[in-house]
Amino acid sequence: MTPRSSLHRPRRALRLGLAALFGLVLTAAAVVAPGRAAPTAARAADSYRSVYHFTVPDHWKNDPQRPVWFDGAFHSYYLYNADYGQQIGTAWRQATSTDGVAFHDQGVAAPKKTNANYDLWSGSAVVDTGNTAGFGPGAVVMMVTQMDHPTPAQIADASGPQAQFLWYSTDGGRNFRPYGDTPVLPNGGRRDFRDPKLVWDADRNRWVALLAEGTKISLWTSPDLKTWTWASDSTHTGLGTLECPDLFRMRADDGTVHWVLGASANGYLTGDPNTYAYWTGSFDGTAFTPDTTAPQWLDHGFDWYAGVTWEDPAAPLDHRYATAWLNNWTYPYTTPTWASDGFNGTDAITRQLSLKHYADGYALASRPAPALDRHAARTTDLGTVQVSGLTTLPYRGTAYRLDADVSWSALDNLGVQLRVSADGTRHADAGIYHDFSYLNRGQTGNPSPDGTHLESHAPRDPAKTTAHLTVLVDRTSVEYFVDDGRHVHSDEVFADPADDGLKLFTSGGTATFAHLTVTEYNDLTQRPARPLADFEGGAYAPGWTGTGDLAGTAPTVEQLPGSVGAAVLDTFAGRDSATGTLTSPAFTVDRDHLHLLLAGGDHPLGTPGATSVNLLVDGQPVRTATGADSGTMRPVDWDLTDLQGRTARLQVLDDATGAWGHLMVDQVVLSD
């Protein structure tokens, strides 16, 4: 998906809906222009930073990219703009997670402005276990949309020809470099040609790529990720522009196996949701055949866009996970988070998906990922409440999960008022009315500047007189799961931070809210990764000191296998006989890990003629690593959990004068 809203037409307005039964006060969030400078600090009471949802550490994010699982963790990437407020253009930033819910920032993995194709848009990463692309067994390879050699004018408005390029990582997905400037899938005169999704077809031992091309999804095949052959098109009209396609196989609850094709669809032409449309069907390795032409929707709200799904490694056929960007290209910059906290970008909670057989066919059901329970801080049991009219609950909060089993005999309307103001005039409503469920944000925090996008609807059997409600509330969002989660509503809701009331309501009858609980979560905000040295530029950063032959030297301009950027620290200094040390300025150990890339001589610390990188605390080495008599950069990861709060320096020691008597170091980063 492009990092601008210029390619997206505005969605038509929906009617206000039934939540107005309890009074309407429209209080849309203040529009903050993207050119406004971010604050340097914000008071906690005014913070809009989500407590348990994924948020970008700073500046801007939009599309999440499908996470990949390896080395015991999910490696997730997303589009990130460090220049938000000044210019457009996104890089790929990385976060890792062991459970898919709590993430740890690893910094930018694929920087923009690296080659002639400028910035990076959406795509997907895969682990090339079989080395089909030739970058090495286990290399992480991504196919990504970039503009093919755009002009300055095309860069300015993101209008360059869209084409598909390969980037690859040989250090476990932490740092990517481009496979040249030439596309592996050129544009060919297409207006829309983006968001490649890579799928391994194990039955035919080849790769499949899905590309979004306006109202169709094209499918391509390849043996090596470099050479591609068109296979088929899957056309879906009436849904607006399709983006971020998806294809996967799942086993349903009746034991049958099905394929699912998905895509984010604007939906403005028909009034459908502006979220993730999908079709169940079959795939023969070349073409997808849907069971029906009409789509189903993974979310019925306004703000579950650029959705991605990925395998549950413990049960890859039975469960998948999913998340999406909590925003809408109709109003992407309308958020108070930029003014209050210096960021704009939040993701939906990670869901667990199941495929179920219903009376009308197969459909995906969603529930919050079970791993969310591990992060619960407190659960309040509110028991059973009989409601006729409006009932205030003895709970106040701005970030929590509410669960309830609701039953009734006859009534018109029921639901929950969320983020209620002290005077009761501002609130968001999650409810059920006869034959549909709804989420209404018209009374508070609606980000749509023109006052539209107030209430979303999802179909419901009017004869059913019971429901299970799960509502996730965070500082800027509401996600509403109905019954088993076949129907979900996800919206941004920028309520006033002081609005923390909670009420139940009915009209036209009485309802029983049983097993009513409210769960709060630990703060899952990421600590941003902290780069210590990238060795770019004509000199070492201030504070670095050299001794011996290394005094007065500078980073060396060279690109080694696995290195990042244009230069590295290299103690060769023109000859293997050069010796000395290079030492960083002091820094506080305030993250759990230190990562770096290392190549050169294999001469461990403590042996004659050592070549080693050492972490010094109180002048003594507490961690050390050496090369492998190789010019290929390899990743080094030091666990620093026992050193938190200590002051340290990084020392590069070269005491060797013979063969491989030097070291090369790059990309030193502290992260969790």
N, C-alpha and C positions, 0 to 999 in steps of 0.2 A: 504494500500500500504506500502511496506517495505521502511525504511528510507535510502536505499542505491540504487545505480544504478546497482549493480552487477547482478540483476535478469532481466535486460532489455537489449535486443540486440539493436545495433544502427540502426537507420532508414536509409534507402537508400537515396542517394542524389537526390534532384530534380534539374531539369535543371534551368539555370539562369533566363530565362524569358525575358519579354518585357521591363522592366524598364531600361535595358541597352541601350535603344535608346538614353538616355540622359547622357551617360557616366558612366563608372564603376570604382569605387575606393573601393576595399574591405578593410574595417577597422574593423575587428572583435575586440570585447572587449578583453582586456588583461585577460589572465587566472590567477585567484588568487587561489592558492592551499588552500584547507580547513585547512591545518596546519598553515597557516600564522596568526600571531597575529593581532587582530583587533586594530585599532587606538583608542587613547583616545579622540581625537577631530578631526573635519574636518572643513575646511573653507566652509562657506555657498555657495560660488561660485562654489565649487567643489562637492557639494552634489548631490548624485543620489537618495535621498529619494523622493518618489513620493509625489505629493501634495494632490491628492484627491483619490488615490487608497489605499487599505488596505495594510499596511506593518507591519511586525513583529517589535516590539520595538528594539530588539537586537538579535544577533546571527542568528538562523536558524528557518525557518518554511518550511513545505511542505503541505500536504493535509489539506484543510479545511474540517471540519465535518459539517453535516447538522445542521443549527441552529434550535432551538426550541423556540416557542413563549409562554411566560407566564408572568404574573405580568406586562403586558404592555410593554414588551421588547423582542427583539430577543436575545437569549443566544447562542452565537456562540463559537465553539471550533476548535482548529487546532493543528496539530502536531508541537511540539516545542522542540528544542535541545539547552539547555543553555550551553552545552559543545562543541558546534560546533567549530572546530579548533583543538580539542584534541581527541574527541571520538564520536562515533555514539550513537544513542539512543534517542528516543523522549518521551516527556510527552504530556499531553493535556493542552493547555493554553486557557484561556477564554477571550472573549471580548463581550460586550453587546452593543445593539443599539436599539433605538426606531424607526428608519426608514429603517434599513437595508443598509445604505450607510455610515453614520458616526458612528464609533465604539469607544468604551472606553475599554481600557485594564483592566482586573481584575486579571491578574497574573495566575500562574499555578493552575489548578483545580484538576488535577489527576497526581501526580508526578511519575516519573519513579524510578526504583530501590526500590519500596515499598514492593514488595513480590518476591517470588522465580522466577517469570516470567519476571523480569527485566523491559523492557520498554514497551510502549504502541504504537500500530500502529493505523490504521484507524478502524472506527466503526461508531456507531450512538447513539445518546441520545434520550430518549423519556420521557415525563411526564407521570408517571403511576398513572393517576387520580383515577382509580378504585382499586389501591393497589393490583394488581394481583400478584406481586412478594413478597408482604409481608414486604416491607421496610417502609411502611407508605403511606397513601393517599397523592398524589401529589409529592412523591419522584421522583427525576430525576434519571433514570437508564440508564446506557450505556452498550452496548455490544461492546467489543473491542477485536481486535486480539492481542494476546501476544504469545511469545514463551513459550511452556509448559515445565517448569523447564529446561531451557537450560544450557548446560555446559559452562565453561569459553570460550572455543574455539568457541562454537556456538554463544555466546554473541558477540565475537569479530567480526564475519563476518555476524551477523544477519541470521544465518542458522538453528536456532532451529525449532522444529516442531510447525507449526502455529495452534493455537486453539483459541476458543472464550470464553471470560471470562466476568463476570458481575462486574461492579462497580456501586456504588449508592451514591446519595447525599441527605441529609435531610435538607440542608440549602439553598435551592433554586438554586442548581447547581453551587455553588461557590467552594465547596470542595467535592471530591469524595473519597471513600475508597473501597478497593477490597472486593468482596464477596468470600473471601478465595483464595486459590491457585489452586483450581480444576476447569477445564473448564466445562462449561455447554454444549459446543459442542466440544468434543475432536477431535484430528486430524484424526485418523483412517487410517493412512498410506498415506495421500495425500501430494503431493508436494506443491501445491498451495491451500490455504484454508484460505481466509482472507477477510477483509473489510466488516463486516456484516452491513446490512441496515435493520433496524426494521420498520415495517409498521403495523398499527393497522387495522385489518379487522373487521370493525363495523358490516358488514352483518352476520358474523359468530362468533363474540365476541371472537376473538383470535388474537394472534400476528403472523405475518409472518416475517421471516428473509431471506434475500438474501445473499448468500455467493459467492465470486469470486473463481472459481476453474479452473484456466488456460483458456481453451477455452469454459467453460460453467459456467452458473450461477445456483446454486442449491437453491431451495426454501424449507423452513422448517416452521412448524407451532408449536405453543405453547400456552397453556392457561395462563402461569404464568411467562414467560421469563426464566424459569429455566429448564424445561423439554421440549425437542424438538423432533419432528418427521419429518423425511424426507418426502417431498411432491412430488417434481418433479425436473427435470433438464431442463434448456433452453440452448441448445448448439449453438454456433456461431463460426464457423471456418473461417480461413483466415484473422482474424483481429489481430493476435498476442495475447498476454496475456491480458485477461480481468481483470479489477480492478474496485473497487468502484462502485458496482451495485446500481441501483435505480429503484423504482417502484412507480407509482402514477397514479391517475385518474384525467382527465380534461374534461371540457365541451368545445366543439369546437364552432366556431362562427356560425355554422348552428344549434346549439342546441343539437347535439348528444353528448353522453358521451363515452369516450374512455379511455383505460389504455395505459400507456407508460412504457416500460422497457428500461433502459439505463445502460451504463457502459463505463468507460474510456478504450479505446482500443489503443494499440500501433500503429497499422495501417501500419507498415513497410513492411508487406508481399505483400501488393497490391498497395502501394502508396497512400492509403487513409490517411485522417488526423490523427494526433496523439492525438486525443481529445476524445470527448464524443459522442459515437455512441448510437442511440436509434431506437426503433421499436414501432410503434403504434399497438394496437391489443386489445385482451380481456383477462380477468383474472377471473377464476371461484372459486378462493379461494385456489386452489391447483396448477394449472398450468397456465402459460401465453402462449397465442397463438398469434403469430404476424400476421399482415396483409400481410406482404411480408418477405422473408428471407433476402433481402438486407437491410443494415442499412441506416439510414439518420444520418446527423452529425450536432450537435448543434454549432460547430465551425469548420472552415476549415483551421485555422492557425496551427502553430507549438506548441503553448505554452498555451493551455487551457486544463489542465489535472487535474485528480482527481476531476472532477466537481460534485457539489451537487446542488440539487434543494429542495425548501421547499415552503409550502403553504403561500399564501397571506392571512393573517387572516381575512381581510375584504371581500375577494371573493375567498374562498379556491378552488372552482371548476373552476373558470374562469381564474385565474392568478396564476402563481408560480414565485418565484424568483430563481435565479441561480448564482453561482460564481464558480471559479476554481483557481487552483494554476497556476500562470503565470511562468511556467518553463517547462523543458523537461528533462527526465532522461538520455537523451543522453549527456547533457552538464549542469548538475545541479549546478556545482560549478563555472561556467564561468560567473562571475558577478563582476563588479567594485564596487558594493555597500558594499561588505565586507571590502575592503581596504579604501573606502572613508567615510563610515558611520557606520561600525561595524555591519552590518546585511546582511542576504541573505534570502529573502522571500517576495514576493508580490503576492496579489490576483488580479484577474480580477475585473472589475467593476461589481457591482451587477446588474443583468438584470431582467427585467420582461418578463415572457414567456406567450405566448398565443398559443392555438391550433387552426389552421386554415385549412379550406377545400380548397385545390387547385385542379386544373384539374387532377393532377396525384396522388391525395390522400391527406391524412392528414399529417400535418407537424407543427413543433414548430417554432414560429417566436419570435425573441428577440428584445428588445429595452432597452437602459439604464433605470434603475429604475427611475420612475418619481420623487422619492424623491431627486434624484441628483439635480434637479432644485432648491430645497430649499437652496442649498449651493452655488449657483451662486454668484460671486462677481461682475462681470462686463460682459456685452455683447457688442461686437463691430459689428455694421451692415456695411458690406462691399458692400451691394447693389447687382447690377447685373453686371457681367463681361463677355465680349465676349473674347474667347480665341482661338487663332490660333497659335500654337507653344508653347512658354513658356512665362508666365506672372507672374511677381513678385507682390505679394500682400503687401499692406501697413500695415503689422502686423508682429511682432516678438514675439516669446514665446516658452516655453518648456513644458507647461502644460495647456491644453485647450480642448475644444470641437469645431469641425467645422461641420456645417450643410450647405448643398447646394442642390438645385434642378437643375439638369443638363438636358439639351435637345440638340439634334443635328439631322441633316438630314443624313449625311454620313461622317464617319471618321473611322480610324483604332483603335485609342487608345486615352484615356483621363484619367485624374486623378489629384491627388494632390501630390506635393512634400512636405514632412514634415521634420522638423529638418534639414533644408538646411544650409550648411556651407557658410562662407563668399565668398569663391571662387566658390561655386556652385557644387563642385565635390562630396560632401557627402550629402546624403538625403535618406529617406525611401519613397517609392511610393505606394499610394493606388489608384488603377485605374480599368478601364474596357477595355477589348480588345475583340471585336467581341462577342464570346460566353462564356466568363468567366470574372469574377472579380478576382482581384489579390492583394496581399500585398507583396511587395518586400523590403527586408532589406539588400540586397546585397551590397549596396553602403555605409552603415553605421551601426555600432553597432551590427553586427551579432554575437551572442554568440557561434555559432557552431565552435569549434576549427578547424575542417577540411574544413571549407568553404562551407559546404552543408547547407540545410535548408534555402535557400535564398528566394524562392517565393512560396506562396501558391495560389491555384486556387479554385474557386467555380463556378458551372455551371450557365449560364445565357442565356436567350432567345435572340438570335442575332437580331431578328426582332424588339425588343423593343428599342426605341430611346429616352427614358427618364429614369432618375434614381434619386433617393434620396440618398445622401451620408451623413452618420454620422460617423465622425472619432474622437475618443477619443485619445488624445496624452498626455502622462505624461512623467516624466523624464526618465523612463526606459521601456516604452511600447507604443504600438499602437494597438487600437481595431477599426476595420473598419466594420460598419454595412451597408449593401446594401439594398436599397428599404425598405421593411417592416421588414427586419432582419431575413428572413428565412436563409440567408447566411451571416456569420460573419467570419472575420479573426482576430485572436488575436496573437500578437507576442511580445516577449521581443525585445526592440531596445535600445541598450546602446550607444546612440549618444553622441558625445562630448558635455559637458554642454554649451559650447559657441555656438553651432550650433542651431540657433533659427529662421531661415528664413522659409518662406511659399510661395509656388509657385503653379500655376495651369499649366497644360500642355495638349496639344492635338497633334496628328499627323494624317495626311491624311484628315484634314478637320477642321471645326470650331464648337465649342460648346458654349452654353450659360450657365453660372453658375449663377442662380438666387437665391434670398433669402439667400444670402451668409452671414453667421454670425459666429463669433468666441466668445465662452463663456469661461470665466475664473472662477475658483472656489476658495473658501476659503480653507486654509490649514487644512486638516482633519487628520493630523498626530496624532496618539494616544500618550498621556502622559503615560508612563509605570506605572503600579501599584507599590506602594512602601510598601513592608512588613515592619512593625515596630517590630513585635515579633512573633515567632512561638513556643517559649519555649521548643525547642529541645535541647539536650545536658545536661551536668551535672551541669550547673550554669546559672543564668540569664545573659543576655548580659551586657557588660560594661555600666555603667551609671545607672542601676537599683538600687534603694535603698530600704531598708526595715526598719520598725520600730516595736517596741514591740516584740511580739512573732514571727513575720515574719522576723526579722533581721537575716541574715545569712542563710536563707532557700534557697532551689533550686527548680526548676521545679520537679513535681511529675510524675514518670513513671506510666501512666495508660491510658487506652483507654476507654473513655466514649462514649456512643451513640452520634454520631455526631461530635466527636473530630477528629483532624487531627494529624497524626504522632504518636509518641510513648509517648509523655509527654504533660502535661498541667501545667499552673499555678494553684495551689490549696492552698487556705489559711487554709485548715484543720490542717496542720502542726501536725498531729498526734492526734488531739483532737478538738472537736467543741468549746471548751472554749478558744482556741488560738485567739488572737486579734492583730491588727496592720494594717499597710499599706505597700503596695508595689507600688513604683512610678517609672515610666519610665524616661529616660533622656529627656531633652527638644527636641522638633522637630518643624519644621515649617509646618504649615497647607498649603500645596501646591496642594491638590487635593480636589475634591468636597465632598467626602464621606469618613467616617471611618467605617470599618466593623470589627466585632469581633464575636466570639462564646462565649456564656455565659451559665453557669448552677449554681445551688446552691440555697442559701436561698433567700426568698422573704421578704427583709427588706429594704424598700426604704430609700434613703438619707433623713435626716431630721426627721426620726423616731428613737426612742431609739433602740440601738443595730443594726445599719444599716449594711447591706452587699450590697455594690454598687460599680459599676465601674463608674468613673467620669473623664470627660475631664476637665482639669484645664487650665484656661487662666488667667494670672496675679494672680495665686494662688486661683482663685475662680472657682467653678464648673459651667460650661456652658452647659454640657450635662451629663446625668446620666442614668444608667440602673441597674436593679437588677435581681436576679434569680427568679425562679418560684417554689421554694421548690421541685426541680427535679434534678436528675443527668443526664438528657438528655440535651446536648448542643443545644441552640437555637441561630439563627442569630440575631445580632443587627446591625442596619444600621443608622448612624448619618449623617444627611445633614450638611455639613460644609461650604456651599457657603458664608455664612455671616462672616466667620472667616478667609478668605483667607489672607495669609501673616502673621497671628498672630503666636506667639510662644506658644506652649501648652505642657502639660504633661498628661500622662494617669495614673490615680491613682486607685488602687484596695483597697477598704476600707473594713475591717472586724472588726466590733465593737460588734459582737454578740457572745454570749456564750452558747446559748441554742440550741434546735433542729434546724437543717439546719443553723447553725451558721458559714457557710463558703461559699466561692465562688470558682468556677472553670472558668478559662478564657483561650482562645486559639485563635490563628490565627488572629492577629491584623494587618489590612492592610489598607492603604490609597489608594483610587482610584477615578477615575471620574465616 
